[in-house]
Amino acid sequence: MTSGLILGIETSCDECAAAVVRDGTAILSNEVASQVEAHRPFAGVVPEIASRMHVEWIDAVVARGLAAAGCTLAQVDALAVTCRPGLIGSLLVGVSYAKGLALATGKPLVAVDHVRAHVYSPHMERDIGYPYISLLLSGGHTMVIDVRGLDRFEVLGATVDDACGEAFDKVAKHFDIGFPGGVAIQRLAERGDPDAYRFPAPSVRRGGDRFDVSYSGLKTAVIHQREQFRVDRSAPERAADIAASFQKTAIDIVVDQAIAAAHRRGRHRIVAAGGVAANRYLRRRLANEPEFETFFPGMALCTDNAAMIAGLGYHVLRRDGPSGLGFGAAARVAGFRRAS
Protein backbone atom coordinates (compact mmCIF):
# COMPACT_ATOMS: atom_id res chain seq x y z
CA MET A 1 0.00 0.00 0.00
CA THR A 2 1.41 3.36 -0.99
CA SER A 3 -0.69 5.84 0.99
CA GLY A 4 -2.42 3.47 3.44
CA LEU A 5 -5.87 4.74 2.44
CA ILE A 6 -8.74 2.30 2.98
CA LEU A 7 -12.33 2.95 1.93
CA GLY A 8 -14.66 1.22 4.39
CA ILE A 9 -18.29 0.29 3.72
CA GLU A 10 -20.75 -0.70 6.46
CA THR A 11 -24.36 -1.87 5.95
CA SER A 12 -24.87 -4.51 8.64
CA CYS A 13 -28.14 -3.10 10.00
CA ASP A 14 -29.86 0.26 9.48
CA GLU A 15 -26.86 2.60 9.16
CA CYS A 16 -25.50 3.11 5.67
CA ALA A 17 -21.91 4.22 6.16
CA ALA A 18 -18.68 4.92 4.30
CA ALA A 19 -15.34 6.15 5.61
CA VAL A 20 -11.77 6.71 4.53
CA VAL A 21 -9.05 5.84 7.05
CA ARG A 22 -5.26 6.09 6.72
CA ASP A 23 -2.96 3.49 8.28
CA GLY A 24 -5.71 1.96 10.40
CA THR A 25 -6.23 4.91 12.77
CA ALA A 26 -6.33 8.31 11.03
CA ILE A 27 -10.00 8.96 10.23
CA LEU A 28 -10.25 11.24 7.21
CA SER A 29 -14.01 10.85 6.87
CA ASN A 30 -16.77 8.92 8.58
CA GLU A 31 -20.13 9.40 6.86
CA VAL A 32 -23.24 7.74 8.33
CA ALA A 33 -26.74 7.93 6.86
CA SER A 34 -29.19 6.91 9.57
CA GLN A 35 -32.53 5.24 8.87
CA VAL A 36 -33.95 5.96 12.33
CA GLU A 37 -36.88 8.04 11.06
CA ALA A 38 -37.91 5.31 8.60
CA HIS A 39 -38.04 2.69 11.37
CA ARG A 40 -39.41 4.88 14.18
CA PRO A 41 -43.10 4.12 13.43
CA PHE A 42 -42.36 0.43 14.01
CA ALA A 43 -40.25 0.98 17.17
CA GLY A 44 -37.63 -1.33 15.68
CA VAL A 45 -35.63 -2.03 12.54
CA VAL A 46 -37.65 -3.59 9.69
CA PRO A 47 -35.15 -5.68 7.68
CA GLU A 48 -36.86 -5.25 4.29
CA ILE A 49 -37.01 -1.48 4.67
CA ALA A 50 -33.38 -1.38 5.79
CA SER A 51 -32.04 -3.32 2.81
CA ARG A 52 -34.06 -1.31 0.28
CA MET A 53 -32.83 1.97 1.75
CA HIS A 54 -29.23 0.75 1.57
CA VAL A 55 -29.71 0.06 -2.15
CA GLU A 56 -31.04 3.59 -2.64
CA TRP A 57 -28.41 5.35 -0.52
CA ILE A 58 -25.12 3.49 -0.78
CA ASP A 59 -23.73 5.12 -3.92
CA ALA A 60 -24.31 8.64 -2.57
CA VAL A 61 -22.95 7.77 0.89
CA VAL A 62 -19.72 6.37 -0.60
CA ALA A 63 -19.37 9.52 -2.74
CA ARG A 64 -19.81 11.63 0.41
CA GLY A 65 -17.19 9.60 2.24
CA LEU A 66 -14.63 10.14 -0.50
CA ALA A 67 -15.45 13.84 -0.87
CA ALA A 68 -15.22 14.48 2.87
CA ALA A 69 -11.80 12.80 2.92
CA GLY A 70 -10.64 14.96 0.02
CA CYS A 71 -9.69 12.02 -2.15
CA THR A 72 -10.93 10.10 -5.15
CA LEU A 73 -11.60 6.42 -5.54
CA ALA A 74 -8.44 6.19 -7.67
CA GLN A 75 -6.36 7.38 -4.71
CA VAL A 76 -7.70 4.69 -2.36
CA ASP A 77 -5.38 1.69 -1.90
CA ALA A 78 -7.99 -0.89 -0.95
CA LEU A 79 -11.61 -1.49 0.03
CA ALA A 80 -13.01 -3.01 3.23
CA VAL A 81 -16.60 -4.12 3.78
CA THR A 82 -18.61 -5.65 6.59
CA CYS A 83 -19.41 -9.28 5.75
CA ARG A 84 -20.87 -10.51 9.08
CA PRO A 85 -22.82 -10.56 11.37
CA GLY A 86 -26.00 -8.57 10.80
CA LEU A 87 -29.22 -8.46 8.80
CA ILE A 88 -28.52 -10.63 5.78
CA GLY A 89 -30.32 -8.40 3.29
CA SER A 90 -28.48 -5.31 4.49
CA LEU A 91 -25.12 -7.08 4.49
CA LEU A 92 -25.63 -8.30 0.93
CA VAL A 93 -26.10 -4.75 -0.31
CA GLY A 94 -22.73 -3.63 1.05
CA VAL A 95 -20.88 -6.79 0.05
CA SER A 96 -22.27 -6.71 -3.49
CA TYR A 97 -21.50 -3.02 -3.89
CA ALA A 98 -17.93 -3.44 -2.61
CA LYS A 99 -17.31 -6.39 -4.91
CA GLY A 100 -18.57 -4.34 -7.84
CA LEU A 101 -16.17 -1.52 -6.95
CA ALA A 102 -13.30 -3.97 -6.61
CA LEU A 103 -14.04 -5.50 -10.00
CA ALA A 104 -14.39 -2.13 -11.68
CA THR A 105 -11.25 -0.58 -10.19
CA GLY A 106 -8.96 -3.54 -9.59
CA LYS A 107 -8.60 -2.50 -5.93
CA PRO A 108 -7.92 -5.19 -3.30
CA LEU A 109 -10.95 -6.04 -1.18
CA VAL A 110 -10.97 -7.30 2.40
CA ALA A 111 -13.96 -8.77 4.26
CA VAL A 112 -14.30 -7.51 7.85
CA ASP A 113 -16.16 -8.97 10.82
CA HIS A 114 -18.45 -6.34 12.37
CA VAL A 115 -17.98 -7.56 15.96
CA ARG A 116 -14.19 -7.59 15.68
CA ALA A 117 -14.32 -4.09 14.21
CA HIS A 118 -16.29 -2.84 17.24
CA VAL A 119 -13.68 -4.36 19.55
CA TYR A 120 -10.94 -2.64 17.53
CA SER A 121 -12.66 0.78 17.40
CA PRO A 122 -11.27 2.23 20.69
CA HIS A 123 -7.74 1.61 19.35
CA MET A 124 -8.37 4.20 16.64
CA GLU A 125 -8.31 6.97 19.26
CA ARG A 126 -6.15 5.60 22.08
CA ASP A 127 -3.03 3.49 22.42
CA ILE A 128 -4.45 0.59 24.42
CA GLY A 129 -2.12 -2.17 25.50
CA TYR A 130 -3.00 -5.86 25.41
CA PRO A 131 -4.34 -7.91 27.12
CA TYR A 132 -7.69 -6.62 28.35
CA ILE A 133 -11.35 -7.51 28.81
CA SER A 134 -13.58 -6.15 26.05
CA LEU A 135 -17.18 -5.42 27.01
CA LEU A 136 -19.04 -5.40 23.70
CA LEU A 137 -22.63 -4.16 24.02
CA SER A 138 -24.99 -3.38 21.16
CA GLY A 139 -28.50 -3.99 19.93
CA GLY A 140 -27.54 -7.37 18.53
CA HIS A 141 -24.57 -8.51 20.61
CA THR A 142 -23.54 -8.74 24.25
CA MET A 143 -20.13 -10.30 24.81
CA VAL A 144 -17.38 -10.36 27.43
CA ILE A 145 -14.15 -11.09 25.55
CA ASP A 146 -10.59 -11.71 26.69
CA VAL A 147 -8.51 -9.85 24.09
CA ARG A 148 -4.81 -10.73 23.88
CA GLY A 149 -3.99 -9.23 20.51
CA LEU A 150 -5.44 -7.77 17.34
CA ASP A 151 -7.12 -11.06 16.44
CA ARG A 152 -6.60 -13.17 19.55
CA PHE A 153 -10.03 -13.33 21.16
CA GLU A 154 -11.63 -15.71 23.63
CA VAL A 155 -15.29 -15.22 24.49
CA LEU A 156 -15.77 -15.56 28.23
CA GLY A 157 -19.40 -14.49 28.33
CA ALA A 158 -22.37 -13.74 26.12
CA THR A 159 -26.09 -13.30 26.45
CA VAL A 160 -28.12 -16.49 26.44
CA ASP A 161 -31.22 -14.65 25.19
CA ASP A 162 -31.69 -10.93 24.48
CA ALA A 163 -28.76 -8.62 23.83
CA CYS A 164 -28.39 -5.67 26.21
CA GLY A 165 -29.38 -3.11 23.58
CA GLU A 166 -32.28 -5.29 22.47
CA ALA A 167 -33.63 -5.32 26.04
CA PHE A 168 -33.49 -1.51 26.09
CA ASP A 169 -35.43 -1.38 22.81
CA LYS A 170 -38.11 -3.81 23.98
CA VAL A 171 -38.69 -2.07 27.30
CA ALA A 172 -38.85 1.31 25.54
CA LYS A 173 -41.34 -0.06 23.03
CA HIS A 174 -43.60 -1.49 25.74
CA PHE A 175 -43.77 1.81 27.61
CA ASP A 176 -43.84 3.88 24.41
CA ILE A 177 -40.75 5.78 25.59
CA GLY A 178 -39.26 6.29 22.13
CA PHE A 179 -36.91 4.84 19.51
CA PRO A 180 -34.03 4.03 19.56
CA GLY A 181 -34.71 2.58 22.98
CA GLY A 182 -31.26 3.07 24.50
CA VAL A 183 -31.19 6.81 23.86
CA ALA A 184 -34.83 7.27 24.92
CA ILE A 185 -34.43 5.35 28.19
CA GLN A 186 -31.18 7.13 29.05
CA ARG A 187 -32.83 10.52 28.54
CA LEU A 188 -35.84 9.61 30.70
CA ALA A 189 -33.70 7.88 33.34
CA GLU A 190 -31.84 11.10 34.08
CA ARG A 191 -35.07 12.41 35.66
CA GLY A 192 -35.71 9.27 37.67
CA ASP A 193 -34.59 7.46 40.82
CA PRO A 194 -32.44 4.39 40.00
CA ASP A 195 -33.22 2.93 43.44
CA ALA A 196 -37.01 3.20 43.15
CA TYR A 197 -37.18 -0.43 41.99
CA ARG A 198 -34.94 -3.35 42.88
CA PHE A 199 -35.27 -5.38 39.71
CA PRO A 200 -33.75 -8.89 39.60
CA ALA A 201 -30.29 -9.10 38.11
CA PRO A 202 -29.86 -12.70 36.93
CA SER A 203 -26.45 -14.00 35.97
CA VAL A 204 -25.72 -17.28 34.26
CA ARG A 205 -22.59 -18.55 35.97
CA ARG A 206 -21.54 -21.91 34.59
CA GLY A 207 -18.30 -22.16 36.51
CA GLY A 208 -14.77 -21.91 35.17
CA ASP A 209 -14.23 -19.15 32.62
CA ARG A 210 -17.90 -18.65 31.72
CA PHE A 211 -19.48 -15.29 32.47
CA ASP A 212 -22.76 -15.34 30.57
CA VAL A 213 -25.69 -12.98 31.13
CA SER A 214 -29.44 -13.09 30.64
CA TYR A 215 -31.89 -10.27 29.96
CA SER A 216 -35.23 -11.96 29.34
CA GLY A 217 -36.01 -12.25 33.07
CA LEU A 218 -35.22 -8.59 33.70
CA LYS A 219 -37.32 -7.58 30.71
CA THR A 220 -40.28 -9.61 32.02
CA ALA A 221 -39.91 -8.16 35.51
CA VAL A 222 -39.91 -4.58 34.22
CA ILE A 223 -42.80 -5.04 31.81
CA HIS A 224 -45.13 -7.41 33.66
CA GLN A 225 -44.04 -7.73 37.32
CA ARG A 226 -42.63 -4.34 38.26
CA GLU A 227 -45.05 -3.78 41.17
CA GLN A 228 -43.36 -6.67 43.01
CA PHE A 229 -40.03 -4.86 42.91
CA ARG A 230 -41.12 -1.31 43.81
CA VAL A 231 -39.32 -0.14 46.97
CA ASP A 232 -41.99 2.34 48.15
CA ARG A 233 -45.33 0.98 47.05
CA SER A 234 -47.17 3.99 48.45
CA ALA A 235 -45.44 6.30 45.96
CA PRO A 236 -47.03 6.87 42.53
CA GLU A 237 -45.55 4.94 39.62
CA ARG A 238 -43.31 7.14 37.49
CA ALA A 239 -41.96 6.19 34.06
CA ALA A 240 -38.68 7.97 34.84
CA ASP A 241 -38.13 5.80 37.92
CA ILE A 242 -38.81 2.64 35.91
CA ALA A 243 -36.36 3.76 33.23
CA ALA A 244 -33.64 4.68 35.73
CA SER A 245 -34.00 1.45 37.73
CA PHE A 246 -34.06 -0.68 34.58
CA GLN A 247 -31.03 1.07 33.10
CA LYS A 248 -29.02 0.62 36.31
CA THR A 249 -29.87 -3.07 36.58
CA ALA A 250 -29.28 -3.82 32.88
CA ILE A 251 -25.84 -2.22 32.92
CA ASP A 252 -24.83 -3.61 36.30
CA ILE A 253 -25.63 -7.17 35.16
CA VAL A 254 -23.00 -7.17 32.44
CA VAL A 255 -20.45 -4.88 34.13
CA ASP A 256 -20.38 -7.18 37.16
CA GLN A 257 -19.66 -10.13 34.87
CA ALA A 258 -16.91 -8.22 33.04
CA ILE A 259 -15.27 -7.34 36.36
CA ALA A 260 -15.51 -10.96 37.52
CA ALA A 261 -13.94 -12.07 34.23
CA ALA A 262 -11.14 -9.52 34.63
CA HIS A 263 -10.39 -10.83 38.12
CA ARG A 264 -10.44 -14.41 36.87
CA ARG A 265 -7.99 -13.66 34.03
CA GLY A 266 -5.87 -11.15 35.93
CA ARG A 267 -6.64 -8.30 33.55
CA HIS A 268 -6.26 -4.67 34.62
CA ARG A 269 -7.99 -3.00 31.67
CA ILE A 270 -11.64 -3.06 30.61
CA VAL A 271 -12.48 -1.62 27.18
CA ALA A 272 -16.12 -0.93 26.26
CA ALA A 273 -17.35 -0.96 22.66
CA GLY A 274 -20.59 -1.00 20.66
CA GLY A 275 -23.66 1.21 20.69
CA VAL A 276 -24.41 0.77 24.39
CA ALA A 277 -20.86 1.99 25.17
CA ALA A 278 -22.31 5.48 24.61
CA ASN A 279 -24.53 5.06 27.68
CA ARG A 280 -23.61 7.62 30.32
CA TYR A 281 -24.43 5.39 33.30
CA LEU A 282 -22.17 2.65 31.90
CA ARG A 283 -19.33 5.14 31.51
CA ARG A 284 -19.76 6.43 35.07
CA ARG A 285 -20.00 2.94 36.51
CA LEU A 286 -16.80 1.74 34.84
CA ALA A 287 -14.92 4.99 35.49
CA ASN A 288 -15.63 4.48 39.22
CA GLU A 289 -13.85 1.12 39.28
CA PRO A 290 -10.43 2.26 40.63
CA GLU A 291 -8.67 -1.09 40.18
CA PHE A 292 -9.07 -0.99 36.39
CA GLU A 293 -8.00 1.22 33.53
CA THR A 294 -11.14 1.79 31.49
CA PHE A 295 -11.43 2.91 27.87
CA PHE A 296 -14.33 3.93 25.65
CA PRO A 297 -14.57 4.80 21.96
CA GLY A 298 -15.73 8.29 21.03
CA MET A 299 -19.45 8.63 20.39
CA ALA A 300 -19.03 8.49 16.60
CA LEU A 301 -17.30 5.11 16.93
CA CYS A 302 -19.86 3.58 19.31
CA THR A 303 -22.66 3.24 16.80
CA ASP A 304 -22.31 1.27 13.57
CA ASN A 305 -19.82 3.10 11.35
CA ALA A 306 -17.48 2.46 8.46
CA ALA A 307 -14.36 3.98 10.05
CA MET A 308 -13.90 0.94 12.28
CA ILE A 309 -14.36 -1.33 9.23
CA ALA A 310 -11.68 0.54 7.29
CA GLY A 311 -9.41 0.68 10.36
CA LEU A 312 -9.49 -3.04 11.06
CA GLY A 313 -9.48 -3.77 7.32
CA TYR A 314 -6.08 -2.07 7.02
CA HIS A 315 -4.53 -4.48 9.53
CA VAL A 316 -6.26 -7.57 8.12
CA LEU A 317 -5.08 -6.68 4.62
CA ARG A 318 -1.48 -6.20 5.75
CA ARG A 319 -1.49 -9.50 7.62
CA ASP A 320 -3.57 -11.76 5.39
CA GLY A 321 -3.78 -10.02 2.03
CA PRO A 322 -6.99 -9.48 0.02
CA SER A 323 -10.05 -11.64 0.67
CA GLY A 324 -10.77 -12.07 -3.02
CA LEU A 325 -14.30 -12.06 -4.37
CA GLY A 326 -15.48 -15.48 -3.23
CA PHE A 327 -16.63 -14.58 0.28
CA GLY A 328 -20.30 -14.13 1.13
CA ALA A 329 -22.39 -12.44 3.80
CA ALA A 330 -23.40 -14.21 7.01
CA ALA A 331 -26.03 -13.19 9.56
CA ARG A 332 -24.54 -14.93 12.59
CA VAL A 333 -21.45 -14.43 14.74
CA ALA A 334 -18.74 -16.92 13.76
CA GLY A 335 -15.06 -17.62 14.25
CA PHE A 336 -14.78 -16.86 17.98
CA ARG A 337 -13.18 -19.29 20.40
CA ARG A 338 -15.41 -19.90 23.43
CA ALA A 339 -14.02 -20.46 26.91
CA SER A 340 -14.89 -23.77 28.54
LUMDREN-584716 format. One record per residue (C-alpha): residue in three letters; y, z, x. Coordinates in pm, whole numbers, padded with zeros to 5 digits, always signed. Each point is the difference from the previous one (the first is absolute). Layout:
N
ALAYZX;...
! end
This chain:
340
MET+00000+00000+00000;THR+00336-00099+00141;SER+00248+00198-00210;GLY-00237+00245-00173;LEU+00127-00100-00345;ILE-00244+00054-00287;LEU+00065-00105-00359;GLY-00173+00246-00233;ILE-00093-00067-00363;GLU-00099+00274-00246;THR-00117-00051-00361;SER-00264+00269-00051;CYS+00141+00136-00327;ASP+00336-00052-00172;GLU+00234-00032+00300;CYS+00051-00349+00136;ALA+00111+00049+00359;ALA+00070-00186+00323;ALA+00123+00131+00334;VAL+00056-00108+00357;VAL-00087+00252+00272;ARG+00025-00033+00379;ASP-00260+00156+00230;GLY-00153+00212-00275;THR+00295+00237-00052;ALA+00340-00174-00010;ILE+00065-00080-00367;LEU+00228-00302-00025;SER-00039-00034-00376;ASN-00193+00171-00276;GLU+00048-00172-00336;VAL-00166+00147-00311;ALA+00019-00147-00350;SER-00102+00271-00245;GLN-00167-00070-00334;VAL+00072+00346-00142;GLU+00208-00127-00293;ALA-00273-00246-00103;HIS-00262+00277-00013;ARG+00219+00281-00137;PRO-00076-00075-00369;PHE-00369+00058+00074;ALA+00055+00316+00211;GLY-00231-00149+00262;VAL-00070-00314+00200;VAL-00156-00285-00202;PRO-00209-00201+00250;GLU+00043-00339-00171;ILE+00377+00038-00015;ALA+00010+00112+00363;SER-00194-00298+00134;ARG+00201-00253-00202;MET+00328+00147+00123;HIS-00122-00018+00360;VAL-00069-00372-00048;GLU+00353-00049-00133;TRP+00176+00212+00263;ILE-00186-00026+00329;ASP+00163-00314+00139;ALA+00352+00135-00058;VAL-00087+00346+00136;VAL-00140-00149+00323;ALA+00315-00214+00035;ARG+00211+00315-00044;GLY-00203+00183+00262;LEU+00054-00274+00256;ALA+00370-00037-00082;ALA+00064+00374+00023;ALA-00168+00005+00342;GLY+00216-00290+00116;CYS-00294-00217+00095;THR-00192-00300-00124;LEU-00368-00039-00067;ALA-00023-00213+00316;GLN+00119+00296+00208;VAL-00269+00235-00134;ASP-00300+00046+00232;ALA-00258+00095-00261;LEU-00060+00098-00362;ALA-00152+00320-00140;VAL-00111+00055-00359;THR-00153+00281-00201;CYS-00363-00084-00080;ARG-00123+00333-00146;PRO-00005+00229-00195;GLY+00199-00057-00318;LEU+00011-00200-00322;ILE-00217-00302+00070;GLY+00223-00249-00180;SER+00309+00120+00184;LEU-00177+00000+00336;LEU-00122-00356-00051;VAL+00355-00124-00047;GLY+00112+00136+00337;VAL-00316-00100+00185;SER+00008-00354-00139;TYR+00369-00040+00077;ALA-00042+00128+00357;LYS-00295-00230+00062;GLY+00205-00293-00126;LEU+00282+00089+00240;ALA-00245+00034+00287;LEU-00153-00339-00074;ALA+00337-00168-00035;THR+00155+00149+00314;GLY-00296+00060+00229;LYS+00104+00366+00036;PRO-00269+00263+00068;LEU-00085+00212-00303;VAL-00126+00358-00002;ALA-00147+00186-00299;VAL+00126+00359-00034;ASP-00146+00297-00186;HIS+00263+00155-00229;VAL-00122+00359+00047;ARG-00003-00028+00379;ALA+00350-00147-00013;HIS+00125+00303-00197;VAL-00152+00231+00261;TYR+00172-00202+00274;SER+00342-00013-00172;PRO+00145+00329+00139;HIS-00062-00134+00353;MET+00259-00271-00063;GLU+00277+00262+00006;ARG-00137+00282+00216;ASP-00211+00034+00312;ILE-00290+00200-00142;GLY-00276+00108+00233;TYR-00369-00009-00088;PRO-00205+00171-00134;TYR+00129+00123-00335;ILE-00089+00046-00366;SER+00136-00276-00223;LEU+00073+00096-00360;LEU+00002-00331-00186;LEU+00124+00032-00359;SER+00078-00286-00236;GLY-00061-00123-00351;GLY-00338-00140+00096;HIS-00114+00208+00297;THR-00023+00364+00103;MET-00156+00056+00341;VAL-00006+00262+00275;ILE-00073-00188+00323;ASP-00062+00114+00356;VAL+00186-00260+00208;ARG-00088-00021+00370;GLY+00150-00337+00082;LEU+00146-00317-00145;ASP-00329-00090-00168;ARG-00211+00311+00052;PHE-00016+00161-00343;GLU-00238+00247-00160;VAL+00049+00086-00366;LEU-00034+00374-00048;GLY+00107+00010-00363;ALA+00075-00221-00297;THR+00044+00033-00372;VAL-00319-00001-00203;ASP+00184-00125-00310;ASP+00372-00071-00047;ALA+00231-00065+00293;CYS+00295+00238+00037;GLY+00256-00263-00099;GLU-00218-00111-00290;ALA-00003+00357-00135;PHE+00381+00005+00014;ASP+00013-00328-00194;LYS-00243+00117-00268;VAL+00174+00332-00058;ALA+00338-00176-00016;LYS-00137-00251-00249;HIS-00143+00271-00226;PHE+00330+00187-00017;ASP+00207-00320-00007;ILE+00190+00118+00309;GLY+00051-00346+00149;PHE-00145-00262+00235;PRO-00081+00005+00288;GLY-00145+00342-00068;GLY+00049+00152+00345;VAL+00374-00064+00007;ALA+00046+00106-00364;ILE-00192+00327+00040;GLN+00178+00086+00325;ARG+00339-00051-00165;LEU-00091+00216-00301;ALA-00173+00264+00214;GLU+00322+00074+00186;ARG+00131+00158-00323;GLY-00314+00201-00064;ASP-00181+00315+00112;PRO-00307-00082+00215;ASP-00146+00344-00078;ALA+00027-00029-00379;TYR-00363-00116-00017;ARG-00292+00089+00224;PHE-00203-00317-00033;PRO-00351-00011+00152;ALA-00021-00149+00346;PRO-00360-00118+00043;SER-00130-00096+00341;VAL-00328-00171+00073;ARG-00127+00171+00313;ARG-00336-00138+00105;GLY-00025+00192+00324;GLY+00025-00134+00353;ASP+00276-00255+00054;ARG+00050-00090-00367;PHE+00336+00075-00158;ASP-00005-00190-00328;VAL+00236+00056-00293;SER-00011-00049-00375;TYR+00282-00068-00245;SER-00169-00062-00334;GLY-00029+00373-00078;LEU+00366+00063+00079;LYS+00101-00299-00210;THR-00203+00131-00296;ALA+00145+00349+00037;VAL+00358-00129+00000;ILE-00046-00241-00289;HIS-00237+00185-00233;GLN-00032+00366+00109;ARG+00339+00094+00141;GLU+00056+00291-00242;GLN-00289+00184+00169;PHE+00181-00010+00333;ARG+00355+00090-00109;VAL+00117+00316+00180;ASP+00248+00118-00267;ARG-00136-00110-00334;SER+00301+00140-00184;ALA+00231-00249+00173;PRO+00057-00343-00159;GLU-00193-00291+00148;ARG+00220-00213+00224;ALA-00095-00343+00135;ALA+00178+00078+00328;ASP-00217+00308+00055;ILE-00316-00201-00068;ALA+00112-00268+00245;ALA+00092+00250+00272;SER-00323+00200-00036;PHE-00213-00315-00006;GLN+00175-00148+00303;LYS-00045+00321+00201;THR-00369+00027-00085;ALA-00075-00370+00059;ILE+00160+00004+00344;ASP-00139+00338+00101;ILE-00356-00114-00080;VAL+00000-00272+00263;VAL+00229+00169+00255;ASP-00230+00303+00007;GLN-00295-00229+00072;ALA+00191-00183+00275;ILE+00088+00332+00164;ALA-00362+00116-00024;ALA-00111-00329+00157;ALA+00255+00040+00280;HIS-00131+00349+00075;ARG-00358-00125-00005;ARG+00075-00284+00245;GLY+00251+00190+00212;ARG+00285-00238-00077;HIS+00363+00107+00038;ARG+00167-00295-00173;ILE-00006-00106-00365;VAL+00144-00343-00084;ALA+00069-00092-00364;ALA-00003-00360-00123;GLY-00004-00200-00324;GLY+00221+00003-00307;VAL-00044+00370-00075;ALA+00122+00078+00355;ALA+00349-00056-00145;ASN-00042+00307-00222;ARG+00256+00264+00092;TYR-00223+00298-00082;LEU-00274-00140+00226;ARG+00249-00039+00284;ARG+00129+00356-00043;ARG-00349+00144-00024;LEU-00120-00167+00320;ALA+00325+00065+00188;ASN-00051+00373-00071;GLU-00336+00006+00178;PRO+00114+00135+00342;GLU-00335-00045+00176;PHE+00010-00379-00040;GLU+00221-00286+00107;THR+00057-00204-00314;PHE+00112-00362-00029;PHE+00102-00222-00290;PRO+00087-00369-00024;GLY+00349-00093-00116;MET+00034-00064-00372;ALA-00014-00379+00042;LEU-00338+00033+00173;CYS-00153+00238-00256;THR-00034-00251-00280;ASP-00197-00323+00035;ASN+00183-00222+00249;ALA-00064-00289+00234;ALA+00152+00159+00312;MET-00304+00223+00046;ILE-00227-00305-00046;ALA+00187-00194+00268;GLY+00014+00307+00227;LEU-00372+00070-00008;GLY-00073-00374+00001;TYR+00170-00030+00340;HIS-00241+00251+00155;VAL-00309-00141-00173;LEU+00089-00350+00118;ARG+00048+00113+00360;ARG-00330+00187-00001;ASP-00226-00223-00208;GLY+00174-00336-00021;PRO+00054-00201-00321;SER-00216+00065-00306;GLY-00043-00369-00072;LEU+00001-00135-00353;GLY-00342+00114-00118;PHE+00090+00351-00115;GLY+00045+00085-00367;ALA+00169+00267-00209;ALA-00177+00321-00101;ALA+00102+00255-00263;ARG-00174+00303+00149;VAL+00050+00215+00309;ALA-00249-00098+00271;GLY-00070+00049+00368;PHE+00076+00373+00028;ARG-00243+00242+00160;ARG-00061+00303-00223;ALA-00056+00348+00139;SER-00331+00163-00087;
! end
